[in-house]
Amino acid sequence: MDLESRGIPGGFVASDEFVQAAAAQAESLGFDPYKVFVEHPIQDRTDEEMQDLAERAFEDVLAMILDKTGK
């Protein structure tokens, strides 16, 4: 919220285990940031698995950045 209030695009990437928690937090704060969710779990993944997750989320993360910056 602080970044957004200063005109700095904000958002986050989290595993899909936290979809409900993110929704609850957004509702309680009255602020719904851009979110990208990836497959859970994250810990104990190999470097190759993390690379695959990142590649699959890339377009959504790029859209988050571009949408927030107005490009």
PQR file with spaces between the fields and no chain letter, atoms N, CA, C, O and H, PARSE charges and radii, in Angstrom:
ATOM       1  N    MET     1       0.826   -1.185    0.000 -0.4000 1.5000
ATOM       2  CA   MET     1       0.000    0.000    0.000 -0.0000 2.0000
ATOM       3  C    MET     1       0.868    1.245    0.000  0.5500 1.7000
ATOM       4  O    MET     1       0.567    2.229   -0.676 -0.5500 1.4000
ATOM       5  N    ASP     2       1.950    1.190    0.767 -0.4000 1.5000
ATOM       6  CA   ASP     2       2.827    2.350    0.854 -0.0000 2.0000
ATOM       7  C    ASP     2       3.414    2.682   -0.512  0.5500 1.7000
ATOM       8  O    ASP     2       3.425    3.846   -0.914 -0.5500 1.4000
ATOM       9  H    ASP     2       2.195    0.391    1.316  0.4000 1.0000
ATOM      10  N    LEU     3       3.899    1.680   -1.225 -0.4000 1.5000
ATOM      11  CA   LEU     3       4.471    1.931   -2.548 -0.0000 2.0000
ATOM      12  C    LEU     3       3.428    2.535   -3.478  0.5500 1.7000
ATOM      13  O    LEU     3       3.690    3.532   -4.150 -0.5500 1.4000
ATOM      14  H    LEU     3       3.890    0.734   -0.898  0.4000 1.0000
ATOM      15  N    GLU     4       2.253    1.931   -3.513 -0.4000 1.5000
ATOM      16  CA   GLU     4       1.182    2.431   -4.373 -0.0000 2.0000
ATOM      17  C    GLU     4       0.827    3.879   -4.037  0.5500 1.7000
ATOM      18  O    GLU     4       0.581    4.684   -4.936 -0.5500 1.4000
ATOM      19  H    GLU     4       2.040    1.121   -2.966  0.4000 1.0000
ATOM      20  N    SER     5       0.800    4.208   -2.751 -0.4000 1.5000
ATOM      21  CA   SER     5       0.443    5.569   -2.356 -0.0000 2.0000
ATOM      22  C    SER     5       1.479    6.586   -2.821  0.5500 1.7000
ATOM      23  O    SER     5       1.186    7.776   -2.936 -0.5500 1.4000
ATOM      24  H    SER     5       0.999    3.554   -2.022  0.4000 1.0000
ATOM      25  N    ARG     6       2.704    6.102   -3.091 -0.4000 1.5000
ATOM      26  CA   ARG     6       3.769    6.982   -3.583 -0.0000 2.0000
ATOM      27  C    ARG     6       3.918    6.910   -5.095  0.5500 1.7000
ATOM      28  O    ARG     6       4.862    7.464   -5.659 -0.5500 1.4000
ATOM      29  H    ARG     6       2.942    5.135   -2.998  0.4000 1.0000
ATOM      30  N    GLY     7       2.968    6.215   -5.762 -0.4000 1.5000
ATOM      31  CA   GLY     7       3.004    6.134   -7.217 -0.0000 2.0000
ATOM      32  C    GLY     7       3.952    5.085   -7.753  0.5500 1.7000
ATOM      33  O    GLY     7       4.275    5.092   -8.941 -0.5500 1.4000
ATOM      34  H    GLY     7       2.201    5.765   -5.304  0.4000 1.0000
ATOM      35  N    ILE     8       4.404    4.182   -6.895 -0.4000 1.5000
ATOM      36  CA   ILE     8       5.310    3.122   -7.316 -0.0000 2.0000
ATOM      37  C    ILE     8       4.486    1.843   -7.485  0.5500 1.7000
ATOM      38  O    ILE     8       3.834    1.394   -6.543 -0.5500 1.4000
ATOM      39  H    ILE     8       4.141    4.176   -5.930  0.4000 1.0000
ATOM      40  N    PRO     9       4.518    1.258   -8.687 -0.5600 1.5000
ATOM      41  CA   PRO     9       3.726    0.058   -8.915  0.2800 2.0000
ATOM      42  C    PRO     9       4.061   -1.033   -7.912  0.5500 1.7000
ATOM      43  O    PRO     9       5.226   -1.244   -7.572 -0.5500 1.4000
ATOM      44  N    GLY    10       3.042   -1.715   -7.448 -0.4000 1.5000
ATOM      45  CA   GLY    10       3.252   -2.789   -6.488 -0.0000 2.0000
ATOM      46  C    GLY    10       2.410   -3.999   -6.816  0.5500 1.7000
ATOM      47  O    GLY    10       1.405   -3.908   -7.520 -0.5500 1.4000
ATOM      48  H    GLY    10       2.096   -1.544   -7.724  0.4000 1.0000
ATOM      49  N    GLY    11       2.824   -5.099   -6.310 -0.4000 1.5000
ATOM      50  CA   GLY    11       2.126   -6.362   -6.476 -0.0000 2.0000
ATOM      51  C    GLY    11       2.967   -7.434   -5.826  0.5500 1.7000
ATOM      52  O    GLY    11       4.028   -7.153   -5.268 -0.5500 1.4000
ATOM      53  H    GLY    11       3.641   -5.173   -5.739  0.4000 1.0000
ATOM      54  N    PHE    12       2.493   -8.664   -5.898 -0.4000 1.5000
ATOM      55  CA   PHE    12       3.306   -9.727   -5.313 -0.0000 2.0000
ATOM      56  C    PHE    12       3.090  -11.049   -6.018  0.5500 1.7000
ATOM      57  O    PHE    12       2.102  -11.259   -6.721 -0.5500 1.4000
ATOM      58  H    PHE    12       1.632   -8.893   -6.351  0.4000 1.0000
ATOM      59  N    VAL    13       4.053  -11.935   -5.802 -0.4000 1.5000
ATOM      60  CA   VAL    13       4.003  -13.304   -6.293 -0.0000 2.0000
ATOM      61  C    VAL    13       4.027  -14.201   -5.070  0.5500 1.7000
ATOM      62  O    VAL    13       4.864  -14.028   -4.184 -0.5500 1.4000
ATOM      63  H    VAL    13       4.856  -11.765   -5.230  0.4000 1.0000
ATOM      64  N    ALA    14       3.111  -15.159   -5.018 -0.4000 1.5000
ATOM      65  CA   ALA    14       3.048  -16.105   -3.899 -0.0000 2.0000
ATOM      66  C    ALA    14       2.558  -17.445   -4.430  0.5500 1.7000
ATOM      67  O    ALA    14       2.066  -17.540   -5.555 -0.5500 1.4000
ATOM      68  H    ALA    14       2.431  -15.299   -5.738  0.4000 1.0000
ATOM      69  N    SER    15       2.698  -18.465   -3.613 -0.4000 1.5000
ATOM      70  CA   SER    15       2.183  -19.761   -4.037 -0.0000 2.0000
ATOM      71  C    SER    15       0.676  -19.810   -3.831  0.5500 1.7000
ATOM      72  O    SER    15       0.122  -19.086   -3.004 -0.5500 1.4000
ATOM      73  H    SER    15       3.097  -18.387   -2.700  0.4000 1.0000
ATOM      74  N    ASP    16       0.026  -20.675   -4.596 -0.4000 1.5000
ATOM      75  CA   ASP    16      -1.437  -20.729   -4.582 -0.0000 2.0000
ATOM      76  C    ASP    16      -2.026  -21.202   -3.256  0.5500 1.7000
ATOM      77  O    ASP    16      -3.244  -21.185   -3.078 -0.5500 1.4000
ATOM      78  H    ASP    16       0.476  -21.263   -5.268  0.4000 1.0000
ATOM      79  N    GLU    17      -1.193  -21.612   -2.348 -0.4000 1.5000
ATOM      80  CA   GLU    17      -1.644  -21.952   -0.995 -0.0000 2.0000
ATOM      81  C    GLU    17      -2.172  -20.710   -0.275  0.5500 1.7000
ATOM      82  O    GLU    17      -2.925  -20.825    0.692 -0.5500 1.4000
ATOM      83  H    GLU    17      -0.203  -21.626   -2.492  0.4000 1.0000
ATOM      84  N    PHE    18      -1.782  -19.536   -0.742 -0.4000 1.5000
ATOM      85  CA   PHE    18      -2.098  -18.291   -0.051 -0.0000 2.0000
ATOM      86  C    PHE    18      -3.173  -17.450   -0.734  0.5500 1.7000
ATOM      87  O    PHE    18      -3.303  -16.263   -0.432 -0.5500 1.4000
ATOM      88  H    PHE    18      -1.171  -19.442   -1.527  0.4000 1.0000
ATOM      89  N    VAL    19      -3.940  -18.033   -1.638 -0.4000 1.5000
ATOM      90  CA   VAL    19      -4.998  -17.292   -2.332 -0.0000 2.0000
ATOM      91  C    VAL    19      -6.020  -16.750   -1.336  0.5500 1.7000
ATOM      92  O    VAL    19      -6.344  -15.563   -1.358 -0.5500 1.4000
ATOM      93  H    VAL    19      -3.835  -18.997   -1.883  0.4000 1.0000
ATOM      94  N    GLN    20      -6.522  -17.614   -0.471 -0.4000 1.5000
ATOM      95  CA   GLN    20      -7.532  -17.176    0.495 -0.0000 2.0000
ATOM      96  C    GLN    20      -6.970  -16.166    1.492  0.5500 1.7000
ATOM      97  O    GLN    20      -7.646  -15.201    1.848 -0.5500 1.4000
ATOM      98  H    GLN    20      -6.258  -18.578   -0.453  0.4000 1.0000
ATOM      99  N    ALA    21      -5.746  -16.382    1.938 -0.4000 1.5000
ATOM     100  CA   ALA    21      -5.127  -15.445    2.880 -0.0000 2.0000
ATOM     101  C    ALA    21      -4.954  -14.074    2.234  0.5500 1.7000
ATOM     102  O    ALA    21      -5.175  -13.050    2.881 -0.5500 1.4000
ATOM     103  H    ALA    21      -5.196  -17.166    1.649  0.4000 1.0000
ATOM     104  N    ALA    22      -4.558  -14.051    0.958 -0.4000 1.5000
ATOM     105  CA   ALA    22      -4.393  -12.779    0.250 -0.0000 2.0000
ATOM     106  C    ALA    22      -5.730  -12.058    0.117  0.5500 1.7000
ATOM     107  O    ALA    22      -5.803  -10.840    0.283 -0.5500 1.4000
ATOM     108  H    ALA    22      -4.379  -14.883    0.433  0.4000 1.0000
ATOM     109  N    ALA    23      -6.781  -12.809   -0.180 -0.4000 1.5000
ATOM     110  CA   ALA    23      -8.108  -12.205   -0.305 -0.0000 2.0000
ATOM     111  C    ALA    23      -8.568  -11.627    1.030  0.5500 1.7000
ATOM     112  O    ALA    23      -9.115  -10.524    1.075 -0.5500 1.4000
ATOM     113  H    ALA    23      -6.722  -13.798   -0.314  0.4000 1.0000
ATOM     114  N    ALA    24      -8.352  -12.362    2.109 -0.4000 1.5000
ATOM     115  CA   ALA    24      -8.750  -11.888    3.437 -0.0000 2.0000
ATOM     116  C    ALA    24      -7.969  -10.636    3.825  0.5500 1.7000
ATOM     117  O    ALA    24      -8.537   -9.689    4.368 -0.5500 1.4000
ATOM     118  H    ALA    24      -7.908  -13.257    2.073  0.4000 1.0000
ATOM     119  N    GLN    25      -6.685  -10.634    3.549 -0.4000 1.5000
ATOM     120  CA   GLN    25      -5.853   -9.470    3.878 -0.0000 2.0000
ATOM     121  C    GLN    25      -6.278   -8.260    3.051  0.5500 1.7000
ATOM     122  O    GLN    25      -6.370   -7.149    3.573 -0.5500 1.4000
ATOM     123  H    GLN    25      -6.224  -11.404    3.108  0.4000 1.0000
ATOM     124  N    ALA    26      -6.536   -8.476    1.766 -0.4000 1.5000
ATOM     125  CA   ALA    26      -6.970   -7.370    0.908 -0.0000 2.0000
ATOM     126  C    ALA    26      -8.275   -6.773    1.413  0.5500 1.7000
ATOM     127  O    ALA    26      -8.439   -5.554    1.445 -0.5500 1.4000
ATOM     128  H    ALA    26      -6.461   -9.379    1.343  0.4000 1.0000
ATOM     129  N    GLU    27      -9.198   -7.637    1.805 -0.4000 1.5000
ATOM     130  CA   GLU    27     -10.483   -7.147    2.308 -0.0000 2.0000
ATOM     131  C    GLU    27     -10.302   -6.369    3.607  0.5500 1.7000
ATOM     132  O    GLU    27     -10.913   -5.315    3.790 -0.5500 1.4000
ATOM     133  H    GLU    27      -9.065   -8.628    1.779  0.4000 1.0000
ATOM     134  N    SER    28      -9.474   -6.878    4.501 -0.4000 1.5000
ATOM     135  CA   SER    28      -9.308   -6.202    5.792 -0.0000 2.0000
ATOM     136  C    SER    28      -8.599   -4.855    5.647  0.5500 1.7000
ATOM     137  O    SER    28      -8.842   -3.934    6.427 -0.5500 1.4000
ATOM     138  H    SER    28      -8.978   -7.734    4.352  0.4000 1.0000
ATOM     139  N    LEU    29      -7.725   -4.745    4.651 -0.4000 1.5000
ATOM     140  CA   LEU    29      -7.001   -3.490    4.443 -0.0000 2.0000
ATOM     141  C    LEU    29      -7.717   -2.536    3.499  0.5500 1.7000
ATOM     142  O    LEU    29      -7.385   -1.352    3.434 -0.5500 1.4000
ATOM     143  H    LEU    29      -7.527   -5.493    4.017  0.4000 1.0000
ATOM     144  N    GLY    30      -8.696   -3.051    2.768 -0.4000 1.5000
ATOM     145  CA   GLY    30      -9.362   -2.218    1.776 -0.0000 2.0000
ATOM     146  C    GLY    30      -8.458   -1.900    0.607  0.5500 1.7000
ATOM     147  O    GLY    30      -8.578   -0.841   -0.010 -0.5500 1.4000
ATOM     148  H    GLY    30      -8.965   -4.013    2.821  0.4000 1.0000
ATOM     149  N    PHE    31      -7.567   -2.797    0.305 -0.4000 1.5000
ATOM     150  CA   PHE    31      -6.570   -2.607   -0.738 -0.0000 2.0000
ATOM     151  C    PHE    31      -6.337   -3.947   -1.409  0.5500 1.7000
ATOM     152  O    PHE    31      -6.007   -4.927   -0.741 -0.5500 1.4000
ATOM     153  H    PHE    31      -7.469   -3.657    0.806  0.4000 1.0000
ATOM     154  N    ASP    32      -6.505   -3.998   -2.719 -0.4000 1.5000
ATOM     155  CA   ASP    32      -6.381   -5.257   -3.439 -0.0000 2.0000
ATOM     156  C    ASP    32      -5.278   -5.142   -4.486  0.5500 1.7000
ATOM     157  O    ASP    32      -5.541   -4.752   -5.623 -0.5500 1.4000
ATOM     158  H    ASP    32      -6.773   -3.202   -3.261  0.4000 1.0000
ATOM     159  N    PRO    33      -4.048   -5.478   -4.112 -0.5600 1.5000
ATOM     160  CA   PRO    33      -2.939   -5.344   -5.050  0.2800 2.0000
ATOM     161  C    PRO    33      -3.006   -6.404   -6.146  0.5500 1.7000
ATOM     162  O    PRO    33      -3.724   -7.398   -6.030 -0.5500 1.4000
ATOM     163  N    TYR    34      -2.255   -6.173   -7.194 -0.4000 1.5000
ATOM     164  CA   TYR    34      -2.118   -7.148   -8.269 -0.0000 2.0000
ATOM     165  C    TYR    34      -1.396   -8.358   -7.692  0.5500 1.7000
ATOM     166  O    TYR    34      -0.421   -8.218   -6.954 -0.5500 1.4000
ATOM     167  H    TYR    34      -1.672   -5.365   -7.288  0.4000 1.0000
ATOM     168  N    LYS    35      -1.885   -9.545   -8.036 -0.4000 1.5000
ATOM     169  CA   LYS    35      -1.315  -10.766   -7.478 -0.0000 2.0000
ATOM     170  C    LYS    35      -1.033  -11.771   -8.582  0.5500 1.7000
ATOM     171  O    LYS    35      -1.793  -11.887   -9.544 -0.5500 1.4000
ATOM     172  H    LYS    35      -2.677   -9.658   -8.636  0.4000 1.0000
ATOM     173  N    VAL    36       0.069  -12.495   -8.432 -0.4000 1.5000
ATOM     174  CA   VAL    36       0.384  -13.620   -9.304 -0.0000 2.0000
ATOM     175  C    VAL    36       0.647  -14.807   -8.391  0.5500 1.7000
ATOM     176  O    VAL    36       1.479  -14.739   -7.486 -0.5500 1.4000
ATOM     177  H    VAL    36       0.686  -12.401   -7.651  0.4000 1.0000
ATOM     178  N    PHE    37      -0.069  -15.887   -8.639 -0.4000 1.5000
ATOM     179  CA   PHE    37       0.106  -17.093   -7.825 -0.0000 2.0000
ATOM     180  C    PHE    37       0.738  -18.200   -8.666  0.5500 1.7000
ATOM     181  O    PHE    37       0.400  -18.389   -9.835 -0.5500 1.4000
ATOM     182  H    PHE    37      -0.744  -15.941   -9.374  0.4000 1.0000
ATOM     183  N    VAL    38       1.658  -18.920   -8.042 -0.4000 1.5000
ATOM     184  CA   VAL    38       2.320  -20.065   -8.670 -0.0000 2.0000
ATOM     185  C    VAL    38       2.012  -21.317   -7.850  0.5500 1.7000
ATOM     186  O    VAL    38       1.491  -21.234   -6.737 -0.5500 1.4000
ATOM     187  H    VAL    38       1.932  -18.766   -7.093  0.4000 1.0000
ATOM     188  N    GLU    39       2.337  -22.460   -8.412 -0.4000 1.5000
ATOM     189  CA   GLU    39       2.080  -23.729   -7.735 -0.0000 2.0000
ATOM     190  C    GLU    39       2.781  -23.827   -6.388  0.5500 1.7000
ATOM     191  O    GLU    39       3.932  -23.419   -6.229 -0.5500 1.4000
ATOM     192  H    GLU    39       2.760  -22.527   -9.315  0.4000 1.0000
ATOM     193  N    HIS    40       2.066  -24.371   -5.442 -0.4000 1.5000
ATOM     194  CA   HIS    40       2.608  -24.656   -4.118 -0.0000 2.0000
ATOM     195  C    HIS    40       3.071  -26.108   -4.106  0.5500 1.7000
ATOM     196  O    HIS    40       2.456  -26.919   -4.798 -0.5500 1.4000
ATOM     197  H    HIS    40       1.131  -24.702   -5.571  0.4000 1.0000
ATOM     198  N    PRO    41       4.074  -26.479   -3.397 -0.5600 1.5000
ATOM     199  CA   PRO    41       4.935  -25.678   -2.530  0.2800 2.0000
ATOM     200  C    PRO    41       6.128  -25.112   -3.298  0.5500 1.7000
ATOM     201  O    PRO    41       6.434  -25.526   -4.416 -0.5500 1.4000
ATOM     202  N    ILE    42       6.775  -24.169   -2.664 -0.4000 1.5000
ATOM     203  CA   ILE    42       7.977  -23.553   -3.231 -0.0000 2.0000
ATOM     204  C    ILE    42       9.234  -24.189   -2.641  0.5500 1.7000
ATOM     205  O    ILE    42      10.168  -24.541   -3.362 -0.5500 1.4000
ATOM     206  H    ILE    42       6.527  -23.833   -1.756  0.4000 1.0000
ATOM     207  N    GLN    43       9.237  -24.325   -1.331 -0.4000 1.5000
ATOM     208  CA   GLN    43      10.442  -24.858   -0.682 -0.0000 2.0000
ATOM     209  C    GLN    43      10.719  -26.275   -1.157  0.5500 1.7000
ATOM     210  O    GLN    43       9.807  -27.010   -1.536 -0.5500 1.4000
ATOM     211  H    GLN    43       8.478  -24.039   -0.745  0.4000 1.0000
ATOM     212  N    ASP    44      11.952  -26.635   -1.133 -0.4000 1.5000
ATOM     213  CA   ASP    44      12.439  -27.954   -1.523 -0.0000 2.0000
ATOM     214  C    ASP    44      12.338  -28.230   -3.018  0.5500 1.7000
ATOM     215  O    ASP    44      12.506  -29.374   -3.439 -0.5500 1.4000
ATOM     216  H    ASP    44      12.694  -26.038   -0.826  0.4000 1.0000
ATOM     217  N    ARG    45      12.073  -27.230   -3.816 -0.4000 1.5000
ATOM     218  CA   ARG    45      12.083  -27.423   -5.272 -0.0000 2.0000
ATOM     219  C    ARG    45      13.512  -27.290   -5.774  0.5500 1.7000
ATOM     220  O    ARG    45      14.326  -26.557   -5.212 -0.5500 1.4000
ATOM     221  H    ARG    45      11.936  -26.301   -3.475  0.4000 1.0000
ATOM     222  N    THR    46      13.789  -28.011   -6.834 -0.4000 1.5000
ATOM     223  CA   THR    46      15.114  -27.912   -7.452 -0.0000 2.0000
ATOM     224  C    THR    46      15.220  -26.584   -8.193  0.5500 1.7000
ATOM     225  O    THR    46      14.216  -25.914   -8.434 -0.5500 1.4000
ATOM     226  H    THR    46      13.128  -28.606   -7.290  0.4000 1.0000
ATOM     227  N    ASP    47      16.425  -26.217   -8.545 -0.4000 1.5000
ATOM     228  CA   ASP    47      16.619  -25.003   -9.334 -0.0000 2.0000
ATOM     229  C    ASP    47      15.847  -25.091  -10.653  0.5500 1.7000
ATOM     230  O    ASP    47      15.268  -24.103  -11.105 -0.5500 1.4000
ATOM     231  H    ASP    47      17.241  -26.761   -8.349  0.4000 1.0000
ATOM     232  N    GLU    48      15.842  -26.254  -11.254 -0.4000 1.5000
ATOM     233  CA   GLU    48      15.140  -26.440  -12.518 -0.0000 2.0000
ATOM     234  C    GLU    48      13.631  -26.266  -12.341  0.5500 1.7000
ATOM     235  O    GLU    48      12.972  -25.657  -13.184 -0.5500 1.4000
ATOM     236  H    GLU    48      16.312  -27.056  -10.886  0.4000 1.0000
ATOM     237  N    GLU    49      13.094  -26.791  -11.266 -0.4000 1.5000
ATOM     238  CA   GLU    49      11.665  -26.631  -10.995 -0.0000 2.0000
ATOM     239  C    GLU    49      11.312  -25.165  -10.747  0.5500 1.7000
ATOM     240  O    GLU    49      10.279  -24.684  -11.211 -0.5500 1.4000
ATOM     241  H    GLU    49      13.629  -27.286  -10.581  0.4000 1.0000
ATOM     242  N    MET    50      12.171  -24.463  -10.020 -0.4000 1.5000
ATOM     243  CA   MET    50      11.930  -23.038   -9.780 -0.0000 2.0000
ATOM     244  C    MET    50      12.002  -22.253  -11.087  0.5500 1.7000
ATOM     245  O    MET    50      11.215  -21.331  -11.303 -0.5500 1.4000
ATOM     246  H    MET    50      13.010  -24.854   -9.643  0.4000 1.0000
ATOM     247  N    GLN    51      12.937  -22.611  -11.953 -0.4000 1.5000
ATOM     248  CA   GLN    51      13.037  -21.960  -13.266 -0.0000 2.0000
ATOM     249  C    GLN    51      11.748  -22.170  -14.048  0.5500 1.7000
ATOM     250  O    GLN    51      11.244  -21.241  -14.680 -0.5500 1.4000
ATOM     251  H    GLN    51      13.576  -23.360  -11.777  0.4000 1.0000
ATOM     252  N    ASP    52      11.210  -23.392  -14.007 -0.4000 1.5000
ATOM     253  CA   ASP    52       9.969  -23.691  -14.710 -0.0000 2.0000
ATOM     254  C    ASP    52       8.805  -22.865  -14.158  0.5500 1.7000
ATOM     255  O    ASP    52       8.009  -22.320  -14.923 -0.5500 1.4000
ATOM     256  H    ASP    52      11.619  -24.146  -13.493  0.4000 1.0000
ATOM     257  N    LEU    53       8.708  -22.773  -12.820 -0.4000 1.5000
ATOM     258  CA   LEU    53       7.660  -21.946  -12.214 -0.0000 2.0000
ATOM     259  C    LEU    53       7.788  -20.493  -12.668  0.5500 1.7000
ATOM     260  O    LEU    53       6.798  -19.848  -13.013 -0.5500 1.4000
ATOM     261  H    LEU    53       9.354  -23.216  -12.199  0.4000 1.0000
ATOM     262  N    ALA    54       9.007  -19.997  -12.662 -0.4000 1.5000
ATOM     263  CA   ALA    54       9.246  -18.604  -13.067 -0.0000 2.0000
ATOM     264  C    ALA    54       8.866  -18.384  -14.525  0.5500 1.7000
ATOM     265  O    ALA    54       8.255  -17.371  -14.865 -0.5500 1.4000
ATOM     266  H    ALA    54       9.811  -20.521  -12.381  0.4000 1.0000
ATOM     267  N    GLU    55       9.220  -19.313  -15.370 -0.4000 1.5000
ATOM     268  CA   GLU    55       8.891  -19.172  -16.785 -0.0000 2.0000
ATOM     269  C    GLU    55       7.384  -19.191  -17.009  0.5500 1.7000
ATOM     270  O    GLU    55       6.873  -18.437  -17.836 -0.5500 1.4000
ATOM     271  H    GLU    55       9.717  -20.136  -15.094  0.4000 1.0000
ATOM     272  N    ARG    56       6.671  -20.041  -16.284 -0.4000 1.5000
ATOM     273  CA   ARG    56       5.220  -20.115  -16.435 -0.0000 2.0000
ATOM     274  C    ARG    56       4.531  -18.867  -15.880  0.5500 1.7000
ATOM     275  O    ARG    56       3.451  -18.503  -16.348 -0.5500 1.4000
ATOM     276  H    ARG    56       7.087  -20.654  -15.612  0.4000 1.0000
ATOM     277  N    ALA    57       5.133  -18.213  -14.899 -0.4000 1.5000
ATOM     278  CA   ALA    57       4.540  -17.011  -14.300 -0.0000 2.0000
ATOM     279  C    ALA    57       4.989  -15.735  -15.001  0.5500 1.7000
ATOM     280  O    ALA    57       4.440  -14.664  -14.742 -0.5500 1.4000
ATOM     281  H    ALA    57       6.009  -18.508  -14.519  0.4000 1.0000
ATOM     282  N    PHE    58       5.968  -15.831  -15.873 -0.4000 1.5000
ATOM     283  CA   PHE    58       6.580  -14.652  -16.472 -0.0000 2.0000
ATOM     284  C    PHE    58       5.570  -13.710  -17.121  0.5500 1.7000
ATOM     285  O    PHE    58       5.601  -12.507  -16.862 -0.5500 1.4000
ATOM     286  H    PHE    58       6.415  -16.701  -16.083  0.4000 1.0000
ATOM     287  N    GLU    59       4.685  -14.230  -17.952 -0.4000 1.5000
ATOM     288  CA   GLU    59       3.727  -13.373  -18.659 -0.0000 2.0000
ATOM     289  C    GLU    59       2.814  -12.652  -17.679  0.5500 1.7000
ATOM     290  O    GLU    59       2.494  -11.480  -17.876 -0.5500 1.4000
ATOM     291  H    GLU    59       4.661  -15.207  -18.162  0.4000 1.0000
ATOM     292  N    ASP    60       2.391  -13.345  -16.619 -0.4000 1.5000
ATOM     293  CA   ASP    60       1.525  -12.700  -15.618 -0.0000 2.0000
ATOM     294  C    ASP    60       2.280  -11.620  -14.850  0.5500 1.7000
ATOM     295  O    ASP    60       1.722  -10.562  -14.558 -0.5500 1.4000
ATOM     296  H    ASP    60       2.651  -14.297  -16.459  0.4000 1.0000
ATOM     297  N    VAL    61       3.536  -11.878  -14.523 -0.4000 1.5000
ATOM     298  CA   VAL    61       4.344  -10.875  -13.818 -0.0000 2.0000
ATOM     299  C    VAL    61       4.594   -9.673  -14.735  0.5500 1.7000
ATOM     300  O    VAL    61       4.515   -8.523  -14.302 -0.5500 1.4000
ATOM     301  H    VAL    61       3.989  -12.737  -14.760  0.4000 1.0000
ATOM     302  N    LEU    62       4.890   -9.949  -15.979 -0.4000 1.5000
ATOM     303  CA   LEU    62       5.091   -8.860  -16.943 -0.0000 2.0000
ATOM     304  C    LEU    62       3.822   -8.032  -17.087  0.5500 1.7000
ATOM     305  O    LEU    62       3.885   -6.803  -17.124 -0.5500 1.4000
ATOM     306  H    LEU    62       4.954  -10.883  -16.331  0.4000 1.0000
ATOM     307  N    ALA    63       2.669   -8.692  -17.168 -0.4000 1.5000
ATOM     308  CA   ALA    63       1.395   -7.972  -17.259 -0.0000 2.0000
ATOM     309  C    ALA    63       1.170   -7.114  -16.016  0.5500 1.7000
ATOM     310  O    ALA    63       0.659   -5.998  -16.112 -0.5500 1.4000
ATOM     311  H    ALA    63       2.618   -9.690  -17.138  0.4000 1.0000
ATOM     312  N    MET    64       1.552   -7.637  -14.847 -0.4000 1.5000
ATOM     313  CA   MET    64       1.418   -6.876  -13.612 -0.0000 2.0000
ATOM     314  C    MET    64       2.242   -5.597  -13.697  0.5500 1.7000
ATOM     315  O    MET    64       1.761   -4.520  -13.344 -0.5500 1.4000
ATOM     316  H    MET    64       1.967   -8.543  -14.769  0.4000 1.0000
ATOM     317  N    ILE    65       3.458   -5.710  -14.155 -0.4000 1.5000
ATOM     318  CA   ILE    65       4.356   -4.557  -14.248 -0.0000 2.0000
ATOM     319  C    ILE    65       3.843   -3.564  -15.290  0.5500 1.7000
ATOM     320  O    ILE    65       3.762   -2.365  -15.026 -0.5500 1.4000
ATOM     321  H    ILE    65       3.850   -6.585  -14.441  0.4000 1.0000
ATOM     322  N    LEU    66       3.503   -4.061  -16.453 -0.4000 1.5000
ATOM     323  CA   LEU    66       3.068   -3.174  -17.528 -0.0000 2.0000
ATOM     324  C    LEU    66       1.734   -2.506  -17.217  0.5500 1.7000
ATOM     325  O    LEU    66       1.532   -1.330  -17.523 -0.5500 1.4000
ATOM     326  H    LEU    66       3.569   -5.035  -16.668  0.4000 1.0000
ATOM     327  N    ASP    67       0.835   -3.255  -16.613 -0.4000 1.5000
ATOM     328  CA   ASP    67      -0.467   -2.694  -16.243 -0.0000 2.0000
ATOM     329  C    ASP    67      -0.291   -1.578  -15.229  0.5500 1.7000
ATOM     330  O    ASP    67      -0.949   -0.541  -15.321 -0.5500 1.4000
ATOM     331  H    ASP    67       0.998   -4.210  -16.364  0.4000 1.0000
ATOM     332  N    LYS    68       0.580   -1.781  -14.276 -0.4000 1.5000
ATOM     333  CA   LYS    68       0.786   -0.792  -13.214 -0.0000 2.0000
ATOM     334  C    LYS    68       1.530    0.434  -13.702  0.5500 1.7000
ATOM     335  O    LYS    68       1.359    1.517  -13.144 -0.5500 1.4000
ATOM     336  H    LYS    68       1.115   -2.623  -14.201  0.4000 1.0000
ATOM     337  N    THR    69       2.351    0.291  -14.727 -0.4000 1.5000
ATOM     338  CA   THR    69       3.116    1.434  -15.202 -0.0000 2.0000
ATOM     339  C    THR    69       2.428    2.135  -16.357  0.5500 1.7000
ATOM     340  O    THR    69       2.891    3.179  -16.817 -0.5500 1.4000
ATOM     341  H    THR    69       2.491   -0.589  -15.180  0.4000 1.0000
ATOM     342  N    GLY    70       1.310    1.561  -16.837 -0.4000 1.5000
ATOM     343  CA   GLY    70       0.560    2.209  -17.904 -0.0000 2.0000
ATOM     344  C    GLY    70       1.153    2.044  -19.284  0.5500 1.7000
ATOM     345  O    GLY    70       0.793    2.775  -20.206 -0.5500 1.4000
ATOM     346  H    GLY    70       0.934    0.713  -16.464  0.4000 1.0000
ATOM     347  N    LYS    71       2.063    1.087  -19.440 -0.4000 1.5000
ATOM     348  CA   LYS    71       2.678    0.875  -20.766 -0.0000 2.0000
ATOM     349  C    LYS    71       1.885   -0.119  -21.569  0.5500 1.7000
ATOM     350  O    LYS    71       2.246   -0.424  -22.705 -0.5500 1.4000
ATOM     351  H    LYS    71       2.356    0.493  -18.691  0.4000 1.0000
